[in-house]
């Protein structure tokens, strides 16, 4: 969560600096940035839940005995 907020602040600041040098550049608004942050969050949660679900199906005692 902190990374998303920090990235948003950094991206907005970088865009503000870059738009001062380039003419006719407008900030797309909060909606596309919010959608992108939500999609990245969903991808991160999905990527972490898939291995966790697989690990939850493993029998602990048999995994320890095989070590």
C-alpha positions, 0 to 999 in steps of 0.5 A: 500500500505504501509503495502504491502511494509513493509511486503515485506521488512520484509519478505525479511529481515526475509528470508535473516536471516533464509537462513543464518542458513539453507543450500540450501535455495534460494529466490524464486524471485520477480515474486511469491512475486509480484503475491501474493501481487497482489492477496492479493490486489485484495482480499482486494478490493473485500472484501471492495467493496461488502459491499460498493455496498450493502450499496449504494443500501440502501435508506438513508431516510428510513434507518434514519427513522428506527433508 
